Amino acid sequence: MKSPPPPAPSARPRREPAGPPQRDVVMIDFDGVVVDSLDAFADALTVACEEQGIGVVRSVDDVVDLLYGNVYESFRAAGVDESGAVQAMTAAIRALERDLSRLRPFPGVAEALARLGDRVDVVIVTSNSERLVHGFLAEHGIAGVAAVAGVESGVSKVAKIAAVARRYPAQRVFPFIADTVGDMREAREAGATPIGVGWGWHDAGRLRAAGATRVVASPEELLELLDPPCREA
């Protein structure tokens, strides 16, 4: 496997300093929050599942339904073993990596990330690949992201959120901004504070029912919400 291409200078993650971080961290999902990818991802996953004889995904609605839990757990609940789910997801992600042209940042998100990154460490926690995320950030000149924890770091967002939180021992509140019911549940399980966005894959009512402490309607509202220090309980 070839190494991921380095991000453009404006999107290059900052090198982590030695010792405990001096800033707080905010974790954010990628698909449905930063990038408008539902149709492209649904098409790629549908093709991948068809090629592997997996009948779980045939439409955009099927993909949305998978995200009521961790996507890999949802596959397993539908009778697809982990190996099959990983193969299907990997094939879909690789297809998107080869052609990023259908992926677009949501309006206002690039500016919000740049401003947020001036105040805190922004870490993207995603089921997508780090290679794809870095490529997308570079292609669109999106700055402000300190690091990415993708599928290369594991399939459980619970584990990845907890791993990021452990690197910030002075912080008490760990916001996780995401757009699906599954994300809200995984954030709560990891001890983070789930915050929903109203422009993603699941609607605001479902996010609140799954435990979102707030659902913001715009990137500007998200910045206002995150203005208080995360060290305050």
N, C-alpha and C positions, 0 to 999 in steps of 0.2 A: 504494500500500500504506500502511495506517495505521501510525503509529508504535506500538511496543509500549507497553502501559500500564506506568507506573512501579511498581516493587515496593512492597509495604507497608514502613513504616519498619523493622520488625523483620527484614525480609529484604533491605533495600536494600544492594547492593554498596558497599563502601567506595571512596572516591575514591583513586586511586593517587597516592602522593606523588611529588614531583619527585625525580629522581636515582635511584640504585640502591635497591631495597627494603631495609628494615631487618630484615625477617623472612624466614623461609624459606617455600617454597611446597609444597603438596601438591596434586596433580591427581587428580580423581576423575570417573569416568563418571557418567552420570545414569540412563538406563534400566537396570534390573536391579541397580542399586546403591543409588540414592536412592529411586527410584520403582518401584512394582510395576505395570508397564505392558504386560507381554507380551501378555495376551489382548486388551486394548484396541488396542494397536498392530497386532497380527496381524489383527484384524478390519478396521481402517482400511486397512491396506496391501493386504489381499486385495480389498477393494472397489475401491480405487484401481487395482490391477493389472487387475481384470476390466473396468473402465471403459475402460482404455487397450489392452485386448487383449493384455496381458502374461500368459503362462501360467506364470510362474515361482513365484508365490505363491498357494497354494490352502488353506493350513492353518497352524496354529501351528508345526508341525514344519518347514515350508518356511521360515518366518521364522527359526527357530533355526538352520537350516542356512546361511542367508545370512550369519550372523555368525561363520562360521569364518574369514572375512577381513573386510576393509573392506567394508561393505555395498554400496557403489557398485562396487567391484572384483568382488564376487560376482555382481552383476547383469550386469556386462560379461562375466564368464566363462560366464554362462548364455545369452549371445547378445543381451542387452538393451543398446543403446547408452547412453551417458552421459545424453543428453537424455531418453530414456525413463525411465531410473532416477530422475533428478532430478525429473521430473514426477510419477512415482508416489510417491516419498518426500514431495515437497512436498504433494501432495493428502492423503496420510495424516496428515502433521503438522498441516495446516490443520484437518482433521476433529477431531483431538484438541484443538487450541487452542480450537475452538468449544464443546467440552464436556469439561471437566477432571474431571467427576464420577466417571469410572471409574478415575482415577489416584489411588493412595494411597501415602504414604511407607511404606517398610518399617519394622517395629517397631524402635525404638531409634535409627534413623538421624538423626532430627531432633536428638535430644539429643547424639548423637556429633558432628554437624556444628557445633553451637553450641560445644561444648567444644573441638573441634579448631580452630575459628576464633578462639578466644582465644589460641592459641599460634602459629599459622602462617596464611599466606594460603591459603585453600582456593579453587581454581579448578576449576570444572566444565568438562570437555572432552567434547563430545558431538556425535553426528550429528543430534541433535534441534535444534529452533530455540531461539534465545535467548529469543524472545518466550514460548514455551511454558514454558521453565524458570523464567523470572522470574515468570510468572503462577502456576505451581505453587508456588514458594517463598512467594509472597505469600499465596496462598489458605490455605496450611497454616502460616503464621507461622514458617517455617524460617529461622533466622538462621545466621550464620557463614560465608556464601559471599561471597568478595571479588569474583569476576568469573566470567563465563561465556563460553566459546569454543564457539559452536555452529556450525551449518551455514552461517550467515552469514559466518563466518570461513574457510570452505573445507570441502571434503569429506574431506580427508586428516587423520586424527588424528595421523599422524607429523609433519606440518608444524605442526599446532597445538601439540602437545606441545613440539616444538623451539622454537617461537616464545615460549611461556611460559617455558621454561627459560632462554632468552637474557636475560630480564629479571632473572634472579637470578644474577649472575656469581660471587658468593661461595659459592654452594651447590654441593655436589659430588654429592649423591645426590638424585634426583628421583623420588619415589614416584608411581606412577600406579595408582589403585585401580579395578578394573574387573571385569567378569563374563563376558567371552566370549573365546574362542580368538583371534579377530581382534584384540581389544584387547591381549591379551598380546603378540602378534606386533608390532603397531604400536608399543607401548611400547618393546620391545626395539630395534626399528629406529630409534626416535628417541633412544635412549641413556638412556631412563628405566628405573626399576626396577619391573617389573610385579608387582602384588600382587592376587591374586584374592579374590573374596568367594564364600562358599558358599551364598548365598541368591539368586543371579542366574539367568541364562538358560542357562549351561553349567555342567556339574558340575565338582567339584573335580579329578577325575582328568584331565579334558580340559584344564583350566587349567594343571595342573602339566606335562602333556606339552607344552603350548605355551610353557612357559618361565616360569610364575609362580614367583617366589622363595618365596612363601608363599601359602597360601589360608586366610583367616580364617573362622571359623564364626559370628561375631557382630560387631556394631558395637563392643561393649566390647573384644573381642579386637583389633580394628583399632586402637582408641585406645592400647592397651598396646603394640602393635607399633610405632606411630609416635611413641612417647614419646622415643626417643633423637633428638638433633639431626640434621637432614638434612645438616649441613655435614661430618659425619664420614663418610669413605669406608668 
